Amino acid sequence: MQEVLKYLHSDQRIYVAGSSNEPTGLLRDLAASALPENLEFIQFPLPGLNQTDFTQFNDTASVTTFFMSSALAKGDAARVNYLPMQMRATYDYLATNVDVYLLQVAYDQESRLRVGPNVDFHESVLAQNPTVIAQLNPSMVAPAGSPLMNPALIDVMIENDVSAPALAPATIDEAAQEIGRLVAGLIRDGDCLQTGIGAIPAAILNQLTDKNDLGMHGGLIDDGGMRLIQQGNLTGAQKAIDTGKHITGMALGSDELMQWLATQRNVVFRGASHTHEVSAIRQLDGFVSVNSAVEVDLFGQVNAEMARGRQISGTGGSVDFMRAAKASKGGRSIVAMNATARGGSVSRIVPKVEMVTALRTDVDTVVTEYGVAQIKDLPNRARAEALIQIAAPQFRDELLDAL
């Protein structure tokens, strides 16, 4: 650890790889060390996986985050700085003023050093020639389609097999199953998909086994995507770019998924400058973006990040994908969510959202377990009426009164 500490100095900005590529063992060692003052840590954490509160490192450490984790929500609010920024813009933001880069690396099956399984901002940060401190994970085999890492660019490499935990499988309840069925009915053969994390995306992917020549271009691949590739439903054969390849920024899922990725060169890991870039996605006909929300209002505005006055997640990449879907020939932007929250006591279709993450012009379709609201091209009152029809029945009269 002393070798690592030689490269850390007061007032540095330190970017820490997040999601499934967080160097968790390295961070635990740093937390137990005497660190310089006024270090600013920067991370795009994924709730449930990344649970480091950098404000606990010492009394002057701060963190700039693009997504709110439960650990940071409990941190010293004066030193936790939430920065609302979509993922494509985050890639450009991280192209400047990073002094130190902390990441995880691993060898592939041919003993070549690679990054992964999350590369969202890797190229942007690395291009600045920062000090690179890498955690080599000897218990992991790197994905065959993740970027190679030149060992000469690493200033210090420590060996530690403590990495971010595997993502627990989602529990698909009856409502998620129905939402998955409804969304799957909107998918056509040859469409190129982007989905998120959780029970609803899992339910959607599970019900696409009757589709042919689907494509993948998005921020993540999980076990559901793996199964569709293995079963031959997801081939990428009709993609105008990256034909026959499955494009992702990260992998989240089981040990089986990680072991499979170690052999799959056609699952290609790319940064947010490609996965979230509209000029790339507009070349993919039939790009279907499926995202979740905290709530949707009667105008079609989406709140995907705040609840009861608290920042609970972040802007993320959903708006990048929604707008890219608009640029794709035959593309569609879908928001899929449960109709209620808190045990059915609160409607997620509301008169007006608490925070606008996505504009009313960004969404084509909203799906709940009660149906599908095709709001694209609808005027204000008609879209409100369509959204009320897919709200939970006990809240519909109240929503009609709000018109």
Buried (B, 14 or more C-beta within 10 A) or exposed (E): EEEBBEBBBEEBBBBBBBBBBBBBBBBEBBBEBEBBEEBBBBBBBBBBBBBBBBBBBBEBBBBBBBBBBEBBBEBBEEBBEBBEBBBBBBBEBBBEEBBBBBBBBBBBEEEEBBBBBBBBBBBBBBEBEBBBBBBBBEEBBBBBBBBEBEEEEBBBBBEBEBBBEBBEEBEBBEBBBBBBBBBBEBBEEBBBBBBBBBBBBBBBBBBBEEBBBBBBBBBBBBBBBBBBBEEEBBBBEBBEBBEEBBBBBBBBBBEEBBEBBBEBEBBBBBBBBBBBBBEBBBBBBBBBBBBBBBBBBBBBBBBBBBBEEEBBBBBBBBBBBBBBBBBBEBBBBBBBBBBBBEEEEBBBBBBEBBBBBBBBBBBBBBBBBBBBBBBBEBEEEEBBBBBBBBBBEEBBEEBEEEE
